[in-house]
Amino acid sequence: MTDIVARTDEPSNEARMLQYLFGFMGSQAIAVAARLRIADLVAQGPKTLDELALTTQAHTSSLRRMLQLLSSLGIFEEQPDGRYRQTSLSATLRSDVPQSLRDYAIMLGSEFVWKSWGDLGATVVTGLPAFERTHGLPLFEYLTTHADSAAIFNAAMTSLSSTELRTILDAYDFSSFERIVDVGGGHGAFLYAILLAHPKLSGVLADKPSVVAGAAALRDAAVTQRCEIVGADFFSAVPEGADGYVAKSVIHDWNDKDALTILRNCRAAIKADGKLLLIERILKPANLPDLARFRDLQMLVFTRGGCERTEAEFRALLGAAHFAVTRVIPTAGPLSIIEGRPV
């Protein structure tokens, strides 16, 4: 009688662990492909390796090996004739699509980012952010003195925001507001999307002067008459008198003390019948797969006490700033909308 050997398509624990260990290599390869605009080049049709190498001025054999790794991951596809074509994954790296991740990929592959991750071990032991140990300055101070890195960072934040806007607008009705202040709103992509969707709404973009200087979208004729751009330090004050305040992916950058300062400044500025919206990732219970855990570790590496939080932690923080949580609204993406009212 023939022995029957049980087979499974599941990878071994060793193979799974190696996939995780090799992850940083894939991230770097994606970042290089993004910088070289490979996805843009194959957008109109498959390209030969020689065509791609010539256009990008890359070393042909080295480019081939990188593209073959990415193709093995489903990022690009090598055809039988040797040409490389777009896939649904590589299309997210195009620069001309509304939800492009190209700039975010470039940031994660930039030296000022990946170099800090090499010091994670010291951060875990000491509690001090690896970024500050590596670069000698806290992240946001570093960005004010390194224009090239700041441009990469701000473009990445806008890029990531572009993938999230639709799900936020689908999940929440902003038409109930008259005037909305986007606290720490960066280049204004989020506020622009809100104003474009709600023609009767006016808005204020509030962020550091060096940041709002790049708010090109808000100078669009469709919204410019309804929008004010203000250079502001949200640790000192935020623009007053609006009935809506939003802070998207802002509070997670800061420890509880600093986050509370921002929230109390919003409380001092908001109308009595206004609403505050925190748009953040909410951590899932322990042991569940959760991309927010990666972002939480990113906060550990890059900031002094920044972190992702549970719903209970957000409720406690808002309560300490004299806001009552009225709703927690999940979106179809990774973010949730935590709505509070002043009390």
C-alpha positions, 0 to 999 in steps of 0.5 A: 500500500502506497504511503500517503504523505500530507502536503500543504501549500502553507510555507514553513515557519522558517520560510515565513520568517525569512519573508519578514526578514527580507522585507526591507529589501523589497521596500528599498527596491520599490523606492528605487523603482518609484524614484526612477518612475518605472511605473510611469514609463510602462503606463502606456505599454510594456517596455524592454529592459533596454528601453527602461535602462536608457530612459532612467540611465540605469545599469542594465543588468542591475535594473533587470535584477531589481525588476525581477525581484519586484515582478516576483512580488507582483509589482510589475510583470515580466512577459515571455518576450522580456518586456515589463508591464504594469500591474495593479500594484505597480500602478499605485506608484504612478505619479499621475493617478489620484491615489499615488503612493509614489512619493510615500515610497520615495520617503521610506527609501530616503536616507533620512528615514531608513538610517534611523531604523538601523538604531531601533535597538537602541530606541527599544533599550533607552526609549529615546527616538532613533531619529534624534540619535541618528540626526542630532535633532527631533524630526520636525526641527530637522525638517525645518533645517533640511529643505530637501528632506522636508520636500520629500516628507511633505510630498509623502504626507500629501501622497498618503493623504490622497489614498485616504481622502475618498474614504473619509469624505464617504464616511462623514458629512462635512456639509453641516459646518460653516467654517472648518479649520484644518489643524496641522493640515500640511499642504492642504490636500485634505482641506482642498478635497473637503471644500471642493466637495462642499461649495458652501463651506469655507476653510482655514489651513493652519500649519507652520509657515514653512509648510503652508507655503507649499499649499498650491492646491488651495490656490485653485480658483475653485476654492481660493475665495473660500479659503484662508491660509494661516501660518500657525504654531498649534502649540501656541494657538489655532485660528478661532471662531470656527464650528469645525476643527479637524486634525488628520494624522496629527495627534499620533505625532505627539506624546500625551502631554503635547497632544493635550496642548494641541487639543486644549488650544482647539478647545479654546478656539472652537465655537460652543456648538462646534465639533472637533474631528480627530482622524486617526488610526485606532489600534486593534486588540492585541494579537490581531493583524494590524498595519497600525502597529507598523505606524506605531513603531514608526512613531517610536523611531521618529518622535518623542512619545508619538504613538498610535492609540486605542479608542479608550486612549483617545477618549481619555485624551479628549476628556482631559481637553474638555471634549466629549466623544459623540461618535467613532466612525470607521472608514473603508480605509485604515482611518477612523473619525473620532467626533467630539464636542466641547463640554 
